[in-house]
């Protein structure tokens, strides 16, 4: 028996022969255009081996290895697979995907799982921990503002505890979102989600839309996802207790902690009810996007202000408003990550009542929303010159303006691709650029607010 399966660059199955249907136990209708070849492998093997197998096939023209697969009824079978890159009308044209020829073998195949794979599985694949940079950079930016404004304005210990607590809270929200999206059938109905695949060295294999797919890959169960989400929330609470105690030691008062806790509770509830019923903000035509803007922008930097400051911060003081201003560009940039990741998920989201802005306006009309958010991001960033630059000892206005222009142009390149390819798979390059843009801006703003080395 010889299975022959072809897939596109993201692993979406394009063709399968009758022997392949018999071997894996799925019908052609269940697979073609709907499922990815990762369905047939254990999740740990997908993380550890598949990317390298594809890279070797690209490098050598083909790659043959032995592994084991899992058929529809959950049974394992050992096999030899030959992977070959496929091209549009010959090798001189762009690569379109891969062909896998699978032959069952009697030999017992064991694939040792490395510790690094287990770490990646829990830290990135299941929890999407890599995307916590969206939460960390706004905090780093606020710390850079403090550092550029004077000495001993914030507590290093509080900064570390604040970042740790935010990571736990962000991961908890990711897991709750995965749990409710799977439970509501949203992820199960989604066959068009984006995976970075080999399109990105930094984010190779990362899920860009449609959730983590960790449950689908068998990396964790639905109940296990809920349990882990709750554990991360408990870790958040314990870290917060430590942060409150340290803030009291530094300031001699609980005033900052009370305000920080209020903001943290609001942010946590927005993250939880983003997908959780009965509120399910993502289904309420713009409230989900607003929640992301607030949570990853002004609420985050304002909460960090109260959390790390060495002095008691008065409500509605100049520092209060400046913390909000610093968070606004981050809020817009992170909202655009969510926004563009909703394009490939639109059809399945609409079927399951996930009525975000892309569903509301339609993909074609919603393209302009990305541009408006992008413009708002950098307009609010440039406005920082008037609001905070006078507080900073090492601030170079020329550097700040040029950096913003360069990053805005980079963002425009993502928009132009979105404008032309909003309903095509090559849109994935814009999704990646939008993630990179938020990271690049975070690095840039941290430097720009404290150019101490100049």
C-alpha positions as CSV (number, residue, x, y, z in Angstrom):
1,X,0.0,0.0,0.0
2,X,1.4,3.4,-1.0
3,X,-0.2,6.6,0.1
4,X,0.4,9.7,-2.0
5,X,-0.6,13.1,-0.5
6,X,0.1,16.6,-1.8
7,X,-0.3,19.7,0.3
8,X,0.4,23.4,0.0
9,X,3.1,25.4,1.8
10,X,1.1,25.5,5.0
11,X,0.3,21.8,4.9
12,X,-3.3,22.0,3.7
13,X,-4.1,18.8,1.9
14,X,-4.7,19.2,-1.8
15,X,-4.9,15.7,-3.1
16,X,-4.9,12.1,-1.6
17,X,-5.0,8.8,-3.5
18,X,-7.4,6.0,-2.6
19,X,-4.7,4.0,-0.9
20,X,-4.0,7.1,1.3
21,X,-7.7,7.2,2.3
22,X,-7.5,3.5,3.3
23,X,-4.2,3.9,5.2
24,X,-5.2,6.9,7.2
25,X,-8.9,6.1,7.5
26,X,-10.2,9.4,6.3
27,X,-12.2,10.1,3.1
28,X,-11.1,12.5,0.5
29,X,-14.0,14.9,1.4
30,X,-12.9,15.0,5.0
31,X,-9.3,16.1,4.1
32,X,-8.9,18.0,0.9
33,X,-8.9,21.7,1.4
34,X,-9.9,21.2,5.1
35,X,-7.2,19.4,7.1
36,X,-3.4,19.7,7.3
37,X,-1.0,16.8,7.1
38,X,0.0,17.5,10.7
39,X,-3.3,15.7,11.6
40,X,-1.5,12.3,10.9
41,X,1.5,12.9,13.3
42,X,1.9,13.1,17.0
43,X,2.1,16.7,18.1
44,X,5.6,16.4,19.5
45,X,6.8,15.0,16.2
46,X,5.3,17.9,14.4
47,X,7.1,20.3,16.7
48,X,10.4,18.5,16.7
49,X,10.8,16.9,13.3
50,X,8.5,18.1,10.6
51,X,10.1,21.5,10.0
52,X,13.5,19.9,9.6
53,X,12.2,17.3,7.3
54,X,10.7,19.9,5.0
55,X,13.9,22.0,5.1
56,X,15.9,18.9,4.1
57,X,13.5,18.2,1.3
58,X,13.9,21.7,0.0
59,X,17.7,21.5,0.3
60,X,18.2,18.1,-1.2
61,X,15.3,17.8,-3.6
62,X,13.7,15.0,-1.5
63,X,14.0,13.6,1.9
64,X,13.2,10.1,3.1
65,X,12.8,9.1,6.8
66,X,11.0,6.6,9.0
67,X,8.4,7.7,11.5
68,X,5.0,6.6,12.8
69,X,1.6,8.0,12.0
70,X,-1.8,8.0,13.6
71,X,-4.9,7.0,11.7
72,X,-8.5,8.2,12.2
73,X,-9.3,5.6,14.9
74,X,-6.2,6.7,16.9
75,X,-4.0,3.7,16.1
76,X,-0.3,4.1,15.4
77,X,1.4,2.5,12.4
78,X,5.0,2.6,11.4
79,X,6.0,4.0,8.0
80,X,8.6,5.3,5.6
81,X,7.9,8.6,4.0
82,X,9.5,10.4,1.1
83,X,8.9,14.1,1.0
84,X,9.4,16.0,-2.2
85,X,8.9,19.8,-2.9
86,X,6.3,20.5,-5.6
87,X,6.4,23.4,-8.0
88,X,4.1,25.3,-10.3
89,X,4.8,23.8,-13.8
90,X,8.3,22.8,-13.1
91,X,11.3,23.6,-10.8
92,X,11.9,27.0,-12.4
93,X,8.6,28.3,-11.0
94,X,7.7,29.1,-7.3
95,X,7.3,26.2,-4.9
96,X,3.7,25.4,-4.2
97,X,4.0,22.8,-1.5
98,X,5.0,19.2,-0.9
99,X,4.3,15.6,-1.9
100,X,4.5,12.9,0.7
101,X,4.7,9.2,-0.4
102,X,4.0,6.9,2.6
103,X,4.6,3.2,2.8
104,X,3.8,1.1,5.9
105,X,6.6,-0.9,7.3
106,X,6.9,-3.7,9.9
107,X,9.9,-2.2,11.7
108,X,9.1,-0.6,15.0
109,X,10.0,3.1,14.8
110,X,10.8,5.1,17.9
111,X,11.4,8.8,17.8
112,X,13.0,10.2,21.0
113,X,11.4,13.5,22.1
114,X,14.0,16.0,23.2
115,X,13.7,18.2,26.3
116,X,13.8,21.2,24.1
117,X,10.7,19.9,22.3
118,X,8.9,19.4,25.5
119,X,9.8,23.0,26.5
120,X,8.6,24.4,23.2
121,X,5.4,22.3,23.5
122,X,4.5,23.9,26.8
123,X,6.1,27.3,26.6
124,X,5.0,28.1,23.0
125,X,2.8,25.6,21.2
126,X,0.2,25.2,24.0
127,X,0.3,28.5,25.7
128,X,1.4,30.7,22.8
129,X,3.9,32.2,25.2
130,X,6.0,33.8,22.4
131,X,3.2,36.3,21.9
132,X,3.6,37.6,25.5
133,X,6.0,40.2,23.9
134,X,2.8,42.1,23.1
135,X,2.3,42.5,26.9
136,X,6.0,43.0,27.9
137,X,7.1,45.8,25.5
138,X,4.6,48.4,26.8
139,X,5.9,47.7,30.3
140,X,9.5,48.0,29.1
141,X,8.6,51.3,27.4
142,X,7.2,52.7,30.6
143,X,10.3,51.6,32.5
144,X,12.5,53.3,29.8
145,X,10.5,56.5,30.3
146,X,11.1,56.3,34.0
147,X,14.8,55.6,33.4
148,X,15.1,58.5,31.0
149,X,13.3,60.9,33.3
150,X,15.6,60.5,36.4
151,X,17.1,58.2,38.9
152,X,15.3,55.7,41.3
153,X,11.8,56.5,39.8
154,X,10.9,52.8,39.7
155,X,11.7,49.6,41.5
156,X,13.6,46.9,39.6
157,X,12.1,44.2,41.8
158,X,8.6,45.5,41.1
159,X,9.4,45.6,37.4
160,X,10.4,41.9,37.4
161,X,7.3,40.9,39.4
162,X,5.1,43.0,37.2
163,X,6.5,41.4,34.0
164,X,6.2,37.9,35.5
165,X,2.6,38.5,36.6
166,X,1.6,39.9,33.2
167,X,3.1,36.9,31.4
168,X,1.1,34.5,33.6
169,X,-2.1,36.5,33.0
170,X,-1.5,36.7,29.3
171,X,-0.9,33.0,29.0
172,X,-4.0,32.3,31.2
173,X,-6.1,34.4,28.8
174,X,-4.6,32.6,25.8
175,X,-5.6,29.2,27.3
176,X,-9.1,30.4,28.3
177,X,-9.6,31.7,24.7
178,X,-8.4,28.4,23.2
179,X,-10.7,26.5,25.6
180,X,-13.8,28.5,24.7
181,X,-13.1,28.6,21.0
182,X,-12.8,24.8,20.9
183,X,-15.8,24.3,23.1
184,X,-17.9,26.7,21.0
185,X,-16.8,24.9,17.8
186,X,-15.1,27.9,16.4
187,X,-11.7,26.3,16.0
188,X,-13.2,23.0,14.8
189,X,-15.0,24.8,12.0
190,X,-11.8,26.7,11.0
191,X,-10.0,25.1,8.1
192,X,-8.4,28.3,6.7
193,X,-6.3,29.4,9.6
194,X,-2.7,30.6,9.0
195,X,0.4,28.9,10.2
196,X,3.8,30.6,9.7
197,X,5.3,27.4,8.3
198,X,8.7,28.0,6.8
199,X,7.8,31.6,5.9
200,X,9.5,33.0,9.0
201,X,12.7,32.0,10.7
202,X,11.8,33.6,14.0
203,X,8.1,32.3,14.0
204,X,8.7,29.1,12.1
205,X,5.7,26.8,12.6
206,X,3.8,29.3,14.8
207,X,0.1,29.5,14.7
208,X,-0.9,33.0,13.5
209,X,-4.7,32.6,13.6
210,X,-7.3,30.1,14.5
211,X,-6.0,29.5,18.0
212,X,-3.0,27.4,19.0
213,X,-4.4,24.1,17.5
214,X,-2.8,22.4,20.4
215,X,-5.9,20.3,21.2
216,X,-6.2,19.3,17.5
217,X,-2.6,18.2,17.5
218,X,-3.1,16.1,20.6
219,X,-0.6,18.2,22.7
220,X,-3.2,18.7,25.4
221,X,-6.9,17.9,26.0
222,X,-9.8,20.3,26.3
223,X,-10.1,19.7,30.0
224,X,-6.3,20.0,30.3
225,X,-6.4,23.4,28.6
226,X,-9.0,24.7,31.2
227,X,-7.0,23.3,34.1
228,X,-3.7,24.9,32.9
229,X,-5.5,28.2,32.3
230,X,-6.7,28.1,35.9
231,X,-3.2,27.2,37.2
232,X,-1.7,30.2,35.3
233,X,-4.3,32.4,36.9
234,X,-3.3,31.1,40.3
235,X,0.3,31.9,39.6
236,X,-0.8,35.4,38.5
237,X,-2.5,35.9,41.9
238,X,0.5,34.8,43.9
239,X,2.9,37.0,41.8
240,X,0.5,39.9,42.4
241,X,0.7,39.4,46.1
242,X,4.4,39.6,45.9
243,X,4.1,42.8,43.8
244,X,1.7,44.4,46.3
245,X,4.1,43.6,49.2
246,X,7.1,45.0,47.4
247,X,5.2,48.1,46.3
248,X,4.3,48.8,50.0
249,X,7.9,48.3,51.0
250,X,9.0,50.8,48.3
251,X,6.3,53.5,48.7
252,X,5.2,53.0,52.3
253,X,1.6,52.9,51.1
254,X,-1.0,50.6,49.5
255,X,-2.4,53.4,47.4
256,X,-0.5,52.3,44.2
257,X,-1.4,48.7,44.8
258,X,-5.2,49.4,45.1
259,X,-5.2,51.2,41.7
260,X,-3.0,48.5,40.2
261,X,-5.3,45.8,41.4
262,X,-8.3,47.5,40.0
263,X,-6.7,47.9,36.6
264,X,-5.5,44.3,36.7
265,X,-8.9,43.0,37.4
266,X,-10.4,45.0,34.6
267,X,-7.7,43.7,32.2
268,X,-8.1,40.1,33.3
269,X,-11.9,40.2,32.9
270,X,-11.5,41.7,29.4
271,X,-9.1,38.9,28.5
272,X,-11.3,36.2,29.9
273,X,-14.6,37.4,28.5
274,X,-13.0,38.0,25.1
275,X,-14.3,34.5,24.1
276,X,-16.0,33.3,27.3
277,X,-19.8,33.4,27.5
278,X,-22.1,35.0,28.3
279,X,-20.4,38.3,27.3
280,X,-18.1,36.9,24.5
281,X,-16.8,40.3,23.5
282,X,-15.3,39.0,20.2
283,X,-18.9,38.4,19.0
284,X,-20.1,41.9,19.6
285,X,-19.0,43.8,16.5
286,X,-16.0,45.8,17.6
287,X,-16.1,45.3,21.4
288,X,-13.5,42.6,21.0
289,X,-11.1,44.9,19.1
290,X,-11.7,47.6,21.7
291,X,-10.9,45.2,24.5
292,X,-7.6,44.3,22.9
293,X,-6.7,47.9,22.4
294,X,-7.4,48.8,26.0
295,X,-5.8,45.6,27.5
296,X,-2.6,45.7,25.5
297,X,-2.3,49.5,25.5
298,X,-3.4,52.2,27.9
299,X,-4.6,49.9,30.7
300,X,-1.4,47.9,30.6
301,X,0.9,50.9,30.8
302,X,-1.3,52.6,33.4
303,X,-1.3,49.5,35.5
304,X,2.5,49.2,35.2
305,X,2.8,52.8,36.3
306,X,1.2,52.0,39.6
307,X,2.9,48.7,39.9
308,X,6.6,49.7,39.5
309,X,6.7,53.4,40.6
310,X,8.9,54.2,43.6
311,X,6.5,57.0,44.5
312,X,2.8,57.2,45.2
313,X,1.1,58.1,42.0
314,X,-1.9,60.4,42.2
315,X,-5.0,59.7,40.1
316,X,-5.3,62.0,37.1
317,X,-1.8,63.4,37.7
318,X,0.4,64.3,34.8
319,X,2.2,60.9,35.2
320,X,-1.2,59.2,35.1
321,X,-2.0,60.6,31.7
322,X,1.5,60.2,30.3
323,X,1.4,56.5,31.1
324,X,-1.8,56.3,29.1
325,X,-0.3,58.1,26.2
326,X,2.7,55.8,26.1
327,X,0.3,52.8,25.9
328,X,-1.9,54.1,23.1
329,X,0.4,53.3,20.1
330,X,1.0,49.8,21.5
331,X,-2.7,49.3,21.9
332,X,-3.3,50.1,18.2
333,X,-0.4,48.0,17.0
334,X,-1.5,44.9,18.9
335,X,-5.1,45.4,17.8
336,X,-3.8,45.3,14.2
337,X,-2.3,41.9,14.9
338,X,-5.6,40.6,16.0
339,X,-7.4,42.4,13.2
340,X,-5.4,41.0,10.3
341,X,-5.4,37.5,11.9
342,X,-9.2,37.6,11.7
343,X,-9.1,37.7,7.9
344,X,-8.3,34.0,7.3
345,X,-10.7,33.0,10.1
346,X,-13.7,35.0,8.9
347,X,-15.7,32.3,7.3
348,X,-15.6,29.9,10.2
349,X,-16.0,32.8,12.7
350,X,-19.2,34.0,11.0
351,X,-20.7,30.5,11.1
352,X,-20.1,30.3,14.9
353,X,-21.3,33.8,15.7
354,X,-17.9,35.3,16.3
355,X,-18.9,38.6,14.8
356,X,-15.8,40.7,14.9
357,X,-15.2,43.7,12.6
358,X,-14.0,41.6,9.6
359,X,-17.2,39.6,9.7
360,X,-19.2,42.8,10.2
361,X,-17.8,44.8,7.3
362,X,-16.6,41.9,5.0
363,X,-13.0,41.2,4.1
364,X,-12.9,43.7,1.2
365,X,-14.3,46.7,3.1
366,X,-12.4,45.8,6.3
367,X,-9.0,46.3,4.5
368,X,-9.3,50.0,5.2
369,X,-9.7,49.4,8.9
370,X,-6.1,48.0,9.0
371,X,-4.8,51.2,7.4
372,X,-6.8,53.5,9.8
373,X,-5.4,51.6,12.8
374,X,-1.9,51.8,11.4
375,X,-2.2,55.5,10.9
376,X,-3.6,55.9,14.4
377,X,-0.7,53.9,15.8
378,X,2.0,56.2,14.5
379,X,0.0,59.5,14.8
380,X,-0.3,58.7,18.6
381,X,3.4,57.8,18.7
382,X,4.5,61.0,17.1
383,X,2.2,62.9,19.6
384,X,4.5,61.6,22.4
385,X,7.0,64.2,21.3
386,X,4.8,67.0,22.7
387,X,3.7,65.1,25.8
388,X,6.7,63.4,27.2
389,X,9.9,64.5,25.4
390,X,10.5,67.4,27.8
391,X,10.7,64.9,30.7
392,X,13.5,62.9,29.2
393,X,17.2,63.6,29.6
394,X,18.3,61.6,26.6
395,X,15.7,62.2,23.9
396,X,16.5,62.9,20.2
397,X,13.5,64.2,18.3
398,X,15.1,63.6,14.9
399,X,15.8,59.9,15.8
400,X,12.3,59.5,17.1
401,X,10.7,61.0,14.0
402,X,12.8,59.1,11.5
403,X,12.3,55.8,13.4
404,X,8.5,56.3,13.3
405,X,8.6,57.0,9.6
406,X,10.6,53.9,8.8
407,X,8.3,51.7,10.9
408,X,5.2,53.3,9.3
409,X,6.5,52.6,5.8
410,X,7.1,49.0,6.9
411,X,3.6,48.8,8.1
412,X,2.3,50.2,4.8
413,X,4.0,47.3,3.0
414,X,1.9,44.9,5.0
415,X,-1.2,47.0,4.1
416,X,-0.4,47.0,0.4
417,X,-0.2,43.2,0.4
418,X,-3.4,43.0,2.5
419,X,-5.1,45.3,0.0
420,X,-4.3,43.0,-3.0
421,X,-4.4,39.6,-1.3
422,X,-7.0,40.0,1.5
423,X,-8.7,36.7,0.4
424,X,-5.6,34.7,-0.5
425,X,-3.1,32.6,1.3
426,X,-0.2,34.9,0.5
427,X,-1.8,37.3,3.0
428,X,0.3,35.4,5.6
429,X,3.2,37.6,4.8
430,X,1.2,40.6,6.0
431,X,0.2,38.8,9.2
432,X,3.9,38.1,9.9
433,X,4.9,41.7,9.2
434,X,2.2,43.0,11.5
435,X,3.6,40.9,14.3
436,X,7.2,42.0,13.5
437,X,6.0,45.6,13.4
438,X,4.8,45.5,17.0
439,X,8.1,43.9,18.1
440,X,10.2,46.4,16.1
441,X,8.2,49.3,17.6
442,X,8.7,48.0,21.1
443,X,12.4,47.7,20.7
444,X,12.6,51.2,19.0
445,X,10.5,53.0,21.7
446,X,12.5,51.5,24.5
447,X,15.7,52.9,22.9
448,X,14.1,56.2,21.9
449,X,12.9,57.0,25.4
450,X,16.3,56.5,27.0
451,X,19.2,57.1,24.6
452,X,21.6,57.0,27.5
453,X,24.4,55.6,25.4
454,X,24.6,58.6,23.1
